[in-house]
Amino acid sequence: MTQKVAVLGTGKIGEALLSGMIRGGWAPSDLLVTARRPERAAQLHERYGVEAVSNAEAAKSADTLILTVKPQDMGTLLTELAPHVPADRLVISGAAGIPTSYFEERLAAGTPVVRVMTNTPALVDEAMSVISAGTHATGAHLTRAEEIFSGVGKTLRVPESQQDACTALSGSGPAYFYFLVEAMTDAGILLGLPRDKAHDLIVQAAIGAAVMLRDSGEHPVTLRENVTSPAGTTINAIRELENHGVRAALLAALEAARDRSRELASGNG
């Protein structure tokens, strides 16, 4: 890897990305980090051997800038960066809900911007990172973003118009599964199991089901039917889920998440 990459605002996701890049073969000497607090910058330097610099220095030195600050802090960061970012820099935004046009309007004309929506399983190298090109980003820029984010999981290219839907489905997606595991663990306690045993049973069921979905090539309906015996326990449970409108509730929940993503993108925070 000969490109120099800077991660700006290196929090948990930024650090996960940095760690994944190093495991993927990037040399620490080709990586820069910025952090708001000096002690955080020192910690990253000690932990990964990367150079900690100011935002302005990162903009001047790196070929690719990955902006991982919170969406509400992005405007301030861009104001600081704009005088120092040449138009040939690739800017990758990891901020949910902010369109590439927001960056293009605030940076030098022609600056290539790539928008990436990743999720918290990046912390365990099981992220799904959804990648979209801005007006001036080329296929080569998208490939560079894929090379970076593949270190923490899978990547998927989509038109930017689909980013809000991907945020609702994938960006927020892990939370829905945590919610389901929490509810099923409570059900296990109701049925007489200790919490720790109920938790272990449900977590392993979730892992096993996910691996089967990923590796079997079977449709989820087929996999569900394989568990659902005539007049058995599973079909009785599924009847109750349908009676309580769980499927409809999920559809409504994801629409609500999509709509909120659109509101954030339009500045109605």
C-alpha positions as CSV (number, residue, x, y, z in Angstrom):
1,M,0.0,0.0,0.0
2,T,1.6,3.3,-1.1
3,Q,-1.3,5.6,-0.5
4,K,-1.2,7.6,2.7
5,V,-4.5,7.5,4.6
6,A,-5.6,9.7,7.5
7,V,-8.5,8.8,9.9
8,L,-9.9,12.0,11.3
9,G,-11.7,11.9,14.6
10,T,-10.6,8.5,15.6
11,G,-13.3,7.1,17.9
12,K,-14.4,3.5,18.3
13,I,-15.3,2.9,14.7
14,G,-12.3,4.9,13.4
15,E,-10.0,2.8,15.6
16,A,-11.6,-0.4,14.4
17,L,-11.0,0.7,10.8
18,L,-7.4,1.6,11.6
19,S,-6.8,-1.8,13.2
20,G,-8.4,-3.6,10.3
21,M,-6.3,-1.7,7.8
22,I,-3.1,-2.7,9.6
23,R,-4.2,-6.4,9.8
24,G,-5.0,-6.1,6.1
25,G,-1.4,-5.1,5.2
26,W,-1.3,-1.3,5.5
27,A,2.0,-0.1,7.0
28,P,1.5,2.1,10.1
29,S,3.9,4.6,8.4
30,D,1.3,5.1,5.7
31,L,-1.4,5.9,8.2
32,L,-2.2,9.1,10.1
33,V,-4.7,9.7,12.9
34,T,-6.3,12.8,14.5
35,A,-8.1,13.0,17.8
36,R,-9.7,15.8,19.7
37,R,-7.9,14.9,23.0
38,P,-4.1,14.7,23.1
39,E,-4.2,11.7,25.4
40,R,-6.3,9.8,22.9
41,A,-3.9,10.7,20.1
42,A,-1.0,9.4,22.3
43,Q,-2.9,6.2,23.0
44,L,-3.4,5.5,19.3
45,H,0.2,6.2,18.5
46,E,1.4,3.8,21.3
47,R,-1.1,1.1,20.4
48,Y,-0.7,1.1,16.6
49,G,2.6,2.9,15.8
50,V,0.8,5.5,13.7
51,E,1.6,9.2,13.6
52,A,-0.9,11.5,15.3
53,V,-1.3,14.9,13.6
54,S,-3.6,17.9,13.5
55,N,-6.5,17.9,11.1
56,A,-4.8,20.5,8.9
57,E,-1.6,18.4,8.7
58,A,-3.7,15.3,7.8
59,A,-5.4,17.2,5.0
60,K,-2.0,18.4,3.6
61,S,-0.2,15.0,3.9
62,A,-2.7,12.2,3.2
63,D,-4.0,11.0,-0.2
64,T,-7.2,9.8,1.4
65,L,-9.1,11.4,4.3
66,I,-11.6,9.3,6.2
67,L,-13.9,11.5,8.3
68,T,-15.3,9.6,11.2
69,V,-16.5,12.4,13.5
70,K,-20.1,12.5,14.6
71,P,-22.6,14.1,12.1
72,Q,-23.2,17.1,14.3
73,D,-19.4,17.9,14.3
74,M,-18.9,17.5,10.6
75,G,-19.6,21.1,9.7
76,T,-17.0,22.4,12.1
77,L,-14.4,19.9,10.8
78,L,-15.0,20.8,7.2
79,T,-14.6,24.5,8.0
80,E,-11.2,23.6,9.5
81,L,-10.2,21.4,6.6
82,A,-11.4,23.3,3.6
83,P,-8.4,25.6,3.2
84,H,-6.0,22.7,3.3
85,V,-7.7,20.0,1.1
86,P,-6.5,20.0,-2.5
87,A,-9.1,18.9,-5.1
88,D,-7.1,15.7,-5.8
89,R,-7.7,14.3,-2.3
90,L,-10.2,11.5,-1.8
91,V,-12.6,12.3,1.0
92,I,-14.5,9.4,2.6
93,S,-17.3,10.3,4.9
94,G,-18.5,7.8,7.5
95,A,-21.2,10.1,8.9
96,A,-24.7,8.8,8.8
97,G,-27.3,10.8,6.9
98,I,-25.0,13.4,5.4
99,P,-25.0,13.4,1.5
100,T,-21.9,13.8,-0.6
101,S,-23.2,17.1,-1.9
102,Y,-22.7,18.6,1.6
103,F,-19.0,17.9,1.4
104,E,-18.7,18.9,-2.3
105,E,-20.2,22.3,-1.5
106,R,-17.7,23.0,1.3
107,L,-14.5,21.6,-0.3
108,A,-12.6,22.6,-3.4
109,A,-14.4,22.2,-6.7
110,G,-14.0,18.7,-8.1
111,T,-13.0,17.0,-4.9
112,P,-14.0,13.3,-5.0
113,V,-16.2,12.3,-2.1
114,V,-17.3,8.7,-1.2
115,R,-20.0,8.1,1.3
116,V,-19.7,5.0,3.5
117,M,-22.3,3.7,6.0
118,T,-20.8,1.0,8.2
119,N,-22.1,-0.5,11.4
120,T,-20.8,-1.4,14.8
121,P,-19.8,-5.1,14.0
122,A,-16.8,-3.4,12.5
123,L,-15.4,-3.8,16.0
124,V,-15.3,-7.5,15.5
125,D,-14.5,-7.5,11.7
126,E,-18.1,-8.4,10.7
127,A,-19.3,-5.0,9.4
128,M,-21.3,-4.3,6.4
129,S,-20.0,-1.1,4.8
130,V,-22.3,0.4,2.1
131,I,-20.4,2.6,-0.4
132,S,-21.7,5.3,-2.7
133,A,-19.9,7.7,-5.1
134,G,-20.3,11.4,-5.1
135,T,-20.4,13.5,-8.2
136,H,-16.6,13.5,-8.8
137,A,-15.8,10.0,-7.5
138,T,-14.6,7.4,-10.0
139,G,-14.6,3.6,-9.9
140,A,-11.0,3.8,-8.7
141,H,-12.1,5.9,-5.7
142,L,-14.8,3.4,-4.9
143,T,-12.2,0.6,-5.1
144,R,-9.9,2.4,-2.7
145,A,-12.8,2.8,-0.2
146,E,-13.5,-1.0,-0.6
147,E,-9.8,-1.8,0.1
148,I,-10.0,0.2,3.3
149,F,-13.3,-1.0,4.6
150,S,-12.9,-4.6,3.6
151,G,-10.5,-4.9,6.6
152,V,-13.5,-4.8,9.0
153,G,-16.0,-6.9,7.1
154,K,-18.0,-6.9,3.8
155,T,-18.6,-4.0,1.4
156,L,-21.5,-3.3,-0.9
157,R,-21.8,-0.5,-3.6
158,V,-25.1,1.2,-3.9
159,P,-26.4,4.4,-5.5
160,E,-26.5,7.2,-3.0
161,S,-30.3,7.3,-3.3
162,Q,-30.4,4.0,-1.5
163,Q,-28.2,5.0,1.5
164,D,-31.2,6.0,3.7
165,A,-32.7,2.5,3.2
166,C,-29.3,0.9,3.9
167,T,-29.0,2.9,7.1
168,A,-32.4,1.7,8.3
169,L,-31.7,-1.9,7.4
170,S,-28.0,-2.4,8.0
171,G,-26.7,0.6,9.9
172,S,-29.3,0.2,12.6
173,G,-29.8,-3.5,11.9
174,P,-27.6,-4.9,14.7
175,A,-29.8,-3.0,17.3
176,Y,-32.8,-4.9,16.1
177,F,-31.1,-8.2,16.7
178,Y,-29.9,-7.1,20.2
179,F,-33.5,-6.1,21.0
180,L,-34.7,-9.6,19.8
181,V,-32.1,-11.4,21.9
182,E,-33.0,-9.3,24.9
183,A,-36.7,-10.2,24.5
184,M,-36.0,-13.9,23.9
185,T,-33.7,-14.0,27.0
186,D,-36.6,-12.5,29.1
187,A,-38.8,-15.2,27.6
188,G,-36.4,-17.9,28.7
189,I,-36.5,-16.5,32.2
190,L,-40.3,-16.6,32.1
191,L,-40.1,-20.2,31.1
192,G,-37.9,-21.0,34.1
193,L,-34.3,-20.7,32.9
194,P,-31.6,-18.8,34.7
195,R,-30.6,-15.6,32.8
196,D,-27.1,-16.7,31.9
197,K,-28.3,-20.0,30.4
198,A,-31.1,-18.3,28.5
199,H,-28.6,-15.8,27.1
200,D,-26.1,-18.5,26.0
201,L,-28.9,-20.5,24.3
202,I,-30.2,-17.5,22.4
203,V,-26.8,-16.1,21.4
204,Q,-25.7,-19.5,20.0
205,A,-29.0,-19.9,18.2
206,A,-28.5,-16.4,16.6
207,I,-24.9,-17.2,15.6
208,G,-25.9,-20.6,14.1
209,A,-28.8,-19.2,12.2
210,A,-26.7,-16.4,10.8
211,V,-24.0,-18.7,9.6
212,M,-26.6,-21.0,8.0
213,L,-28.1,-18.0,6.2
214,R,-24.7,-16.9,5.0
215,D,-23.3,-20.3,4.0
216,S,-26.1,-22.6,3.0
217,G,-27.4,-20.5,0.0
218,E,-30.9,-21.4,1.1
219,H,-33.8,-18.9,1.3
220,P,-34.7,-17.9,4.8
221,V,-38.2,-19.3,4.3
222,T,-36.7,-22.7,3.4
223,L,-34.5,-22.7,6.5
224,R,-37.5,-21.7,8.7
225,E,-39.6,-24.5,7.1
226,N,-36.9,-27.0,7.9
227,V,-37.4,-26.2,11.6
228,T,-41.2,-26.1,11.4
229,S,-42.8,-29.5,11.9
230,P,-46.5,-30.1,11.4
231,A,-48.4,-29.3,14.6
232,G,-45.1,-28.8,16.4
233,T,-43.7,-26.2,18.8
234,T,-42.3,-23.9,16.2
235,I,-45.5,-23.4,14.2
236,N,-47.3,-22.6,17.4
237,A,-44.8,-19.9,18.2
238,I,-44.9,-18.5,14.6
239,R,-48.7,-18.3,14.8
240,E,-48.4,-16.1,17.9
241,L,-45.8,-13.9,16.2
242,E,-48.2,-13.4,13.3
243,N,-51.2,-12.8,15.6
244,H,-49.2,-10.1,17.3
245,G,-48.2,-8.4,14.0
246,V,-44.5,-8.8,14.4
247,R,-43.9,-8.9,10.7
248,A,-45.9,-5.7,10.2
249,A,-44.2,-4.1,13.1
250,L,-40.8,-4.8,11.6
251,L,-41.9,-3.2,8.3
252,A,-43.1,-0.1,10.1
253,A,-40.0,0.1,12.2
254,L,-37.6,0.1,9.2
255,E,-39.8,2.6,7.4
256,A,-39.5,4.9,10.5
257,A,-35.7,4.5,10.6
258,R,-35.5,5.2,6.8
259,D,-37.7,8.4,7.3
260,R,-35.5,9.6,10.2
261,S,-32.4,9.1,8.1
262,R,-34.0,11.3,5.4
263,E,-34.8,13.9,8.1
264,L,-31.2,14.0,9.3
265,A,-29.9,14.2,5.7
266,S,-32.1,17.3,5.1
267,G,-30.8,19.0,8.2
268,N,-33.9,18.5,10.4
269,G,-32.0,17.0,13.3
